Amino acid sequence: MKYLIVGLGNVGIEYAFTRHNIGFMVLDRLASKQAATFQPDRLAALATCQYRGCTLYLIKPATYMNHSGRAVSYWLGKLKLPVEQCLVVVDDVALPFGKLRMRPQGTAAGHNGLRSIEASLGTQAYPRLRVGIGNDFPRGRQADYVLDPFTEKELEALPIPMDQACETVYTFCTLGIVRAMERYNRAKQM
């Protein structure tokens, strides 16, 4: 079985450890665990690895967050994969820091990366793994908050939810989305 795993984020060193880039960070961790390396490719950085008989194509779109859908659409077509075999890893301000939530579909909920994917695919029915980044920002300052770097305390705590996110990706690929949701949506996290 083949799977496309997409981490959402923005390219560039100035965005490297920002909250909005948790999707990139999770994929970096996943690639590291599998001894895979990212290489520039069409519309994305790509790493490929094997896990329990599955081939995982990991992409970090190079299109910036607001145009992520272009990369997702291209790679689904190139790999000839149905949308059900694509998992998008994305930040979520509506979830507490470190909490994970997997869904088979849903709205963009104001997230421009998800909105771009929805527009490119013509559907909201694609699996996504939301990683909570918290919402400790004053009213009207959400854009600043998501583009700010994680605090030192948050960076120290990140390995646990990132490892849990990697395990969720593995479960999605080997046992399916229902089992992944059962196992990780209710799990005690952080």
Residue pairs with C-beta under 8 A, 6 or more apart in sequence:
1 53
1 54
1 55
1 85
1 173
2 54
2 55
2 57
2 79
2 81
2 85
3 54
3 55
3 56
3 57
3 81
3 85
3 86
3 87
3 172
3 173
4 57
4 59
4 72
4 75
4 76
4 79
4 81
4 85
4 86
4 87
5 27
5 30
5 56
5 57
5 58
5 59
5 86
5 87
5 89
5 169
5 173
6 23
6 59
6 60
6 61
6 68
6 71
6 72
6 75
6 86
6 87
6 88
6 89
7 23
7 24
7 25
7 26
7 27
7 28
7 58
7 59
7 60
7 89
8 20
8 23
8 24
8 61
8 65
8 68
8 88
8 89
8 90
8 91
8 113
8 114
9 15
9 20
9 21
9 22
9 23
9 24
9 25
9 60
9 61
9 65
10 18
10 20
10 21
10 64
10 65
11 60
11 62
11 64
15 21
15 147
17 25
17 149
17 150
17 155
18 146
18 147
18 148
18 149
18 150
19 91
19 133
19 145
19 146
19 147
19 148
19 149
19 150
20 65
20 91
20 146
20 147
21 91
22 89
22 90
22 91
22 131
22 133
22 162
23 60
23 88
23 89
23 90
23 91
23 113
23 131
24 60
25 158
25 162
26 89
26 131
26 162
26 165
26 166
26 169
27 47
27 58
27 59
27 60
27 89
28 38
29 159
29 162
29 163
29 165
29 166
30 49
30 56
30 58
30 165
30 166
30 169
31 37
31 38
31 47
31 49
31 58
33 166
34 47
34 49
34 50
34 51
34 56
35 49
36 47
36 48
36 49
36 58
37 47
38 45
38 46
38 47
38 58
38 60
39 45
39 46
39 47
40 46
40 62
41 59
42 74
42 78
43 61
43 62
43 63
43 70
43 71
43 74
43 75
44 59
44 60
44 61
44 62
44 63
44 71
44 74
44 75
45 59
45 60
45 62
46 57
46 58
46 59
46 75
47 57
47 58
48 55
48 56
48 57
48 58
49 55
49 56
49 58
50 56
51 170
51 173
51 174
52 170
52 173
52 174
53 174
54 173
54 174
56 169
56 173
57 75
57 79
59 71
59 72
59 75
61 67
61 68
61 70
61 71
61 72
62 71
63 70
63 71
65 112
65 113
65 116
66 112
66 113
66 116
67 116
68 113
68 116
68 117
69 116
69 117
69 118
69 119
69 120
69 121
70 116
70 120
72 86
72 88
72 117
72 120
72 121
73 117
73 120
73 121
76 82
76 83
76 86
76 121
83 121
83 123
83 125
83 126
84 126
84 127
84 177
86 126
86 127
87 127
87 128
87 129
87 169
87 172
87 173
88 113
88 114
88 117
88 126
88 127
88 128
88 129
89 128
89 129
89 131
89 165
89 169
90 111
90 113
90 114
90 128
90 129
90 130
90 131
91 111
91 130
91 131
91 133
91 146
92 101
92 109
92 111
92 130
92 131
92 132
92 133
93 133
93 134
93 135
93 137
93 142
93 145
93 146
94 109
94 132
94 135
95 101
95 130
95 131
95 132
95 133
95 134
96 132
96 134
96 190
97 132
97 133
97 134
97 154
97 157
97 161
97 190
98 131
98 132
98 157
98 158
98 160
98 161
98 189
98 190
99 131
99 132
99 161
99 189
99 190
100 129
100 130
100 131
100 132
100 161
100 164
100 165
100 168
100 184
100 185
100 187
100 189
101 129
101 130
101 132
101 185
102 127
102 128
102 129
102 130
102 168
102 172
102 177
102 180
102 181
102 184
102 185
103 127
103 128
103 130
103 181
104 125
104 127
104 177
104 181
105 123
105 124
105 125
105 126
105 127
106 124
106 128
107 114
107 124
108 114
108 115
108 118
108 124
114 128
117 126
118 124
127 172
127 177
129 165
129 168
129 169
129 172
131 161
131 165
132 161
133 146
135 142
135 145
136 145
137 144
137 145
150 158
157 190
160 189
160 190
161 189
161 190
164 184
164 187
164 189
167 184
168 180
168 183
168 184
171 179
171 180
171 183
171 184
172 180
